[in-house]
Amino acid sequence: MIRINAEKYKKLASIRLIRVICVLFFCTFAALIENHQSRMENTKLKLPIGIQTFEKLRKRNCVYVDKTKYLVDLIDNFDVCFLARPRRFGKSLTISTFDALFSGKKEIFKGLYAEEFLNRPDFMPSPVICLDMSKVITNRGIDELENSIAKQIKDVAIVLGVSLTDSNLPGILLDDLIISTVRRYNKEVVILLDEYDKPYTDFVNDPDMAEKIRSALRNFYVQIKANDKYIRFTFITGISKFAKFGVFSTLNTPHDVSMMPEYAEICGLSENEIEQYFPDYLENTADYMQISTKELKIEMRHYYNGFSFDSGAKTKLYNPYSTLAFFKDKEFSNYWMESGNTKVIADYMKNRNLTVEQFRKYPVSKDFVKSPGDMDATTPEGFLYQCGYLTLRPGTSDAFSLDYPNTEVLNSMSVLLSQNILREGDNDYSYCRRDLLIGLMSLDCNKVLTVFNRLLASIPYDDFSKAAQQSVSDNVYEIKPQEWLYRSTILAFLRGCGVVVFAEMHTNLGRSDLVIAHKGKTWIIEIKVAYDGESPVKKAKEALQQITDKNYATQYPDAVCVGLAIDDSVRQITEMKSNFS
């Protein structure tokens, strides 16, 4: 009996031991998995948000999309290059990469395309003069502007270990810096000039001040031409190529690579690059939003992709700043416009009485693509195109069209227009936006109508009439200027409020004015204008009946259908008919 109990005890002890071993094994395995995930998380490359210095980016273990192939190609083929790109598109990082490349910092190029360039038998580092004109002080007059440039030159001289004259004139100092550097190192210098036009474009709405700044900069930039024999390579960036600037009228014909197809992707991110360099961030963001990676890429493409920088309008690029900010916040927002001074573009639109809709599918010639003109003298479409607010779209064999690159830019421009109209300083825009969203969410037609009337009451019609007439002449549909202006202003306001809205949605029988999709609710809005004694009541009924007759709401069975009548004599919506009581 005792022997049997002992055998049972041995069996129980063995079972318990096996259980303990299994528990220990699984705990150890789980710990290993956790540690592995932790290590993977720690080694995941960081997002280089706000980092424009190549060396810092590489040393801080950040994601770097290898663009060095384009840089090596430029060095091999040109002596003087110019690249125009919108702000926040990677120009400064390109300048910084050139700086590190010519300085021969091999360790930070390991694994990149340019590593081979640095290992060439004939490669020799060069002293680099790097100037960033975006740092120049412009709001305290010409004297302070020149002092600011002079200080930057003196700072570069300290880094290079050369002495300069006692002069405080930028042109004399730059000339002295180039010659002194060549003498000390017995080598040709490299000139890197970032945002060369920034001091000038700050005053694009102030022609008198802009001309004074241009004159001062011309006297400064002419020294690059004068010292050409001492310069190995020159690379200049900016928003636009100004023919009247000394930097282009006096240099040995800089090669403008801005629209050359082979350099179309030198700045910005292609979709392939996002997939190659940001797979973890794509997956994490998709998981956070509870959608598939495929669905995420479709939404990102719609919201942030679309910039084109080649003469055939074949490339499509993402703004790098917006893309990185999106991966950080995991929220679709208008990051690009929020990151800069929007007052310049807002004032430009306001001073020239421009609307958002007039630049949709705007036709331009091939000559425009090659030379849109100096930004101070070009047409509004030329200005907006060079600033990056409009981009190229493919057209016919001898023409192209312009349009907003993506939803982010379109919505941002709509916000600017709405704020201009509704006097942002008085919070009118914020209040109108709040009331609109409440009205759409609660299906309150009267509240939505009230907001629209507040918007229409703020439009300076005399100022906007020219823009409206211009847009009508470019529209394939016959539409009176007043009706176009009412509809486009409401459309821009809706977009600026972050509402998903479509204009001219086609059915088998016609096209609706506005289709709004907000928080699972759909609105179909048709707008009619009553002119010269016409009955607004009759117009509102016609508008609502048109929604039914033309099958605008067929695919939206629960849609709120609204017919609006604007009395042109008072420029207000005076009648509304709806299927929703």
N, C-alpha and C positions, 0 to 999 in steps of 0.2 A: 504494500500500500504506500509506504514511504517512497519506495523506488519509483512508482508510477507518478506520484506527485512531483518528484524531482525531474522526471522526464518532461512532464507538462511545464514545469517552471523553466527548463532549458529552452523549450519551444517558444514560450511566451517572451523570454528574454531575447531570443534570436529575432523574433518578429519586431519587438520594440527597437532593437538595435538597427534593423533594416529601415524602420520608419525614421529613426533619428538620422541615419545616413542620408536617406532620401530628402528629408527636410533640409539638412545641411547642404546637400547638393543643389537643391532648387534655390535656396537662399543665396548661395555662392554664385550660381548662374545668373540670378536676377541682379545681384550686385555688379557682376561683370557687364551685363547689358546696360545697366544704369550708368556705370562708369564710362562705357564706350559711347553712349549717347551724350554724356556730359563732355567727353573729350571732343566728339564731333561738333558739339555746339560751340565749344571754346575755339576750335580751329576753323569754324565757318568764317569766311571772309566778311569783313564789315562793309557796310554801305558807306561810300565816301561822300556823304552829304556835307556840303559846304567846304570841302577840301579841294583847292585849286592848285596845290603844289604837288608835283609829281613825286618828288623824293619823299615827302611826308606820307603821301598815299601808299607808296610801296612799303615803307618802313612800318606803317601802322597796320599792315596786313589787311588792306582794303581791296575790294574788287577793282580790278583795272581791266577795262576792255582794251585789248591791244590794238592801238592805232599807229604804232611806230612804223609800220610798213609804209604808210603814206608820207611820214616825215622823212624817212630815208630816201624815198623816191623823189621828193621835192629837192633835197640836198643834192642828189645825183644829177638832177636835170635843170635846175634853175639857180640863178644868183640872187634874184630879187623877186619875192612872191607877195601877193596880197590875198587874204581870205576874208570874205564878208560872211558873217553869220549873225542871227539874232542874239540878243543877250541871253545869258544863262544856257549857252549851247556848247560850252566846252572850249571856247577860244583861249581862255587864260590857262587852262590845263595844257593845251597844246603848246602854248608859249613856254610854260614851265618844263615840259618834256623836251623841247628843243634845247632849253638852257642846260638841263642835265646831260643831254646827249653830246652837245659840243664841249661840255666840261669834262667829258670822258668818265663819268661815274658808272663804271661797268657793273659794279655789284648790284645796282638797283634795276638793271636791264636784263638780269639773268632770266632766261626762259622766254624772253620777248623777241620779236622779229629783229629789233635793232641790235641785239647782242652780236650778230654776225658783222654788222657795220662797225661796231667798236673793236672787233677783233681783226679787222682788215690790216694788212701789213703797213699800208700807207696812212692809216688813221693817225691824226695828231690833234689833241685838244686845242681849243681856241679860247681866248678871253672873250667873255660875253657881256655886252652892254644891254641890259634888259630894262625897259621903261614901260610903266603901266599908267597910261593917261587917264584911266578911270579914277585914279587917286588924286588927280589935280583939283585944287580948290577953284570953283568957278563962280561962287555966289558973293565974292567980295571985290569984284572989279578986276581989270586987266593987270594992274600991278601985283595984286596978290596971286593971280593966276601964274604970272611969270616967276614970282618968288617960289611958288609951289613946285613948278617944273625945275627951277634951279636947285632947290633942295634935293629933289630926287636924283638929279645928276651928281650932286656932291656926295650923296649916300652911295651911289654906284662907284664913285671914285675911291671912296674909303675901302669898299670891299675889294676893289682891284689893286689897291695900294699905290695909287698915283696921286700927284698933287696937281691942283688946278690954279688958274689965275684968280685974282680977287674980284673979277667981274661977277655981276649977278644977272647978266643977260643970258637966257637959255641958249640962244644960238652960239654965242661965244664959248660958253661952257661946254656944249656938246662937241664943238669943233676941237676944243682943247682936250676933252676926255678921249676922243678917238685917237688923236695923234699921240698923246702921252701914253696911252695904253699900248699902242703899236710899238713905240720906242722901248717901253719897259720889257715887254714880252718878246719883242722881235717877231711878232706874228700878226697876221691880219685879224681883225676883230669880227665878231658876229653881232649884228644889231637885231634885237627883238623888240618890236613896238606894239604893245597891246592896247586895243581900244583907242586907236589914234584919233578918232572923231568924237569921242565922248564929250570933251569940253564944248565942242560946237553944237552937238545935238541937244545938249541941255537947254539951248536957247533957240531951238527951231521955231518957237512961237514968238520970239523977240528978234526980228530981223536986224535991227540996228546993233544990238549987243552981239549977235551971231557974227556979223561982219567984222567987228572989232576983234573978236576971238580968232576968227579965221586969219586975219592979217597977222596977228601975233604968232599963231602956230606956223604960218607959212615961213616966217623968218627963222623959225626954229628948225622945221623939217628940211629946209633947203641945205642944211649942213650935211645931211646924209648923201645927197647928190655930190656936194663939193668934195667929200672925202671918199668917193667911190673906190679909189685905188687902194685904200687901206682896209676895205671891208671884204671879208670872205663870203658872207651870206647875210641877207636881210629878209626878215619875215615880219609882215605887218598884218594886224587884224583890225576889224572895225565892223560897223553895221552896213556901211555903204562906201562905195568908191567915189569920192568927190573930185571931179575933174579940176575944180578951181583951187584945190588945196595945193600948196607947194610940194607936198609929198608925192603927188602924181604928175604935176606939170613940170617938175624939174628932175625927177629921177630917170634913170635909164630904162624907161618903159617896164615897169613892174609887171610880172606875169600874173594876171588876175585868174586865180584857179577856182574862184567861188562857184562857178557853174560848170566846171569841167567834169564830165561823167566819172573819170577815173579818181576824182577826189570828192565825190559826192558824199561819201560816208566818213570823211576825215573827222567830223564832229557829229554828235548825235548817236543814237542807238538804233540799229536795225532790229527787226523782230528776231532774226536768227541769233544776233548777239545777245539779246535778252534771254533767249532759251539756252544759249551756251554758257553764259557767265552768271546767270541768276536763277538756276534751277531750284535751289533751296527756297529762295524768296518767292518764287512763283507758287511752289507747293504750299508753303506756310500761309501765304496770303489767300490762296484758294480754300485751304482748310478753315481759316478764320472766317471767310465769307460764306462757308458751307456751300461752295459750288465746285465744279470740277476745274482742273487746270485749263482744259480746253475752253470752258465757258469764260474763265477769267481772261484768257488771252483775247477772246472775241470782244469783251467789254473794254479791255485796255486799248485794243486797236482802235475802237470807236472813239474813246475819250482822249487818248494821248498820241496816237500815231498820226502820220499824214504830212509831215514836212518834207518838201522836195527841193533838192539843190543840184539838179542837173538839167541841162538844156533840153532834154527830152521828157522831163517830168516823170521819169520811170522809178526813181527811188522813193521810198517812204520811210521816214525816220521818226523816232520818238524824241521828244525833248528830254535830255538826260536828267535835268533838275527835277522835273515833274515826276518822272519815272521813279527816281530814288526816293523822293518824298512820299510817293504813293506806297512803295514797298515798306517804308517806315511806319506810316500812319494806317495803312490798310483801309483807306477811305478815298473814294473818288472826290477830288476837290480841285479847285482852280489854283494850283500851286504856283504856276509860272507867273501869272499876273500879280499874285499876292507877294511875290518875292522882290518886286522892283517898284520904281517910282511910276505909278500909273497916271500921275497928274499931267505929264507931258503929252501922252497920247489922248487923255481925256480932253485936255484943252485944245489939242489939234482938231479933234472931232467936233468940238463945240464951236470953235472959231470959224470952221469951214462949213458948218451946218450939215454935217454928214450923218447918215443913218447906217445901221448895220446891214439891212437887207439889200441895199443898193450894190453891194460888192459880192453878192452870191452869184457864182458862175459868171463872173465878169470877163468878157472877151478881151484878149490882148493879142498883139501881133508878135511875130518872132523877133522883130527889131526891139520891141519892148523888153523881151526876155534877155537879150544881149546887153541892152543899155537902157535901164529904166530912168536914167537921169539923176542929176544931183538932187539930194533930198530936200534942199531948200527951194528948188525950182520945179521939181517934178510934180506930176498930178497926184491927187490923193491916193489913187490906187498904187502909184509908184512908191510913194512914201510908206504906205502900210505893207506893201510887199517886201521892201527892203528891211523894215523893222521886224518882219517875221509874223505879222498879224494876218497876212494873206500869203498863200503859197501857190505854186503852179499846179495846174491840172492838165492832163493831155487834151489836145484838141485836134483840129484838122491838120493837113499837111503844111499849112502856112500860118497857123494861128494856135493859140493856147487859151486857157481861161484861168482866172484867179478865183480862189475861194478860201474860206477859213480852213486851216489845216485839220482841225478836229473839234470835238465838242467843247473841250476846255477853253480854247481860244474864242470860239463862237459865243459861249456863255459869258466869258469874261468881258468881251466887247459889249455884249448886251447889258451887262451890269453897269459898265461905264456910261453907256447911253442913258439908261434909266436914271442913274444918279445925277447926270447932268440935267435931265428934264425935271426931276422931282426935287432938286435942291437938297442934296445930301446933307448939307450943313444944318438944315432944319429938321433932319430925321424923317422927312417925308417918304423917302425911299424905304426905310426900315419899316415904317408903319404900314405903308401900302403892301409891302411884301408879306408882312404878318397877316394882314386882313385878307389878302388874296389866298394864302395857303389855308386859312381857316375856312374861307368861303368854299374853296374847292373840296376840302375834306368833308365839310358838313352838307355839301350839295345846296348851298345857299346862293341861289342865282342873284338875288338882290344885292348881297354883299359883294359878289364878284363884279356886278355892274357898277356899283359905287366906286370900287377901286379903279375900274377902267375909266370912269368919268374923271376921277382925280388925275389920272395920268393924262388924258386928253386935254384937260383944262390947263395943263402946264406946258403944252407944246407951243413954242413960239412959231406960229405958222408962217409968218412972213420970212423968217430966217430959213425954214425948212423947205419952202416951196421949190427953190432951185434944185435941191438934192432930190426931192420927190419927182420933179419933172425929168431930171436926168435918168433916174432909175426906171421910170415908165418907158422912156424911149429905148432902153435896152431890154425891156421885157417882151417876151414872145407873145404874151397875152395882152389883149386890149383892156386897159383899165385906166380910169381917170386918176390924176395925181392925188386928189384928196383921199379917195378910197384906198389907194396904195399906201399913203402916208398913215392913215388911221390903222390899217391892218398891220403894217410892218412895225409900227411903234408898239402896238399891243403884243405882237409876236416877240419882239426883242425884250420887252418887259417880262413876259412869261419865261423866256429862256434865262434871263438874268436872275429870276427868282428860283432857279433850279428846277423848274417844272419841265417834264418831258412833253414837248409840243411839236407837232408836225404841221407844216403849211402845204396847201395844195395837194392833199392826199387824193389820189386818183381812184375812182370807181369805174365801172363799165359805162357810166353815163355822164360823168363829170368829175370835178375836183372840189373838195371842200376847202373852206378858208383855213380853219384851225381844228386840229384834233388834239385834245389834251388828255394825257394819261397821268393820273396822280393818285398814289396810294390805293391802287386797285379800282379806281373809278375813272370812267371815260366821259369826256365832254366833246360834243360836236358843236362848233360855233360857226354860224354863217353871218357875214356882215353885209348890210346894204346901206347905202347913203342916200338920203332924201335931199335932192337939189331943188332950188327955185320953186318952192311952194308944193313940192310933192309930199304926199301923206306919209309920215313916219310909221303910222299904224299899219298902213297897207304894205310898206316896205318890210316891216318886221314879220308880218304874216307871210309875205313872199319868201323871206329868208328861211323861216321854219318849214314852209311847204317844199322849198327846194331841197332841204335835207332829206325829206321823204321821197320826193320824186326822183332824185338822182342817186338814191341808194347809199347815201353817205354813212348811214348808221347800220346798214345791214349786217356787217360783221361785228357790230358792237350792240347786241340786243338790249343791254341794260344801260345804254348811254343816255346822258342828259343832253338833249338836243335843244339848242338855243338859237333863236333868230334875233339879231340885234339891228336896230335902225338908228343911224346917226343923222341927226338933223344938221346939215352943213351950215345953216345960218347961225347956229349957236355952238356948233362943234362939240356936241354932247350926244350921248346915247339917250334918246328920249322915249324909245319904245322897245319892249322886249317881249317875245313870245317863246314859250318853252313847253315841252312835253312833261315837265316836272313841276308839280304844284307845291 
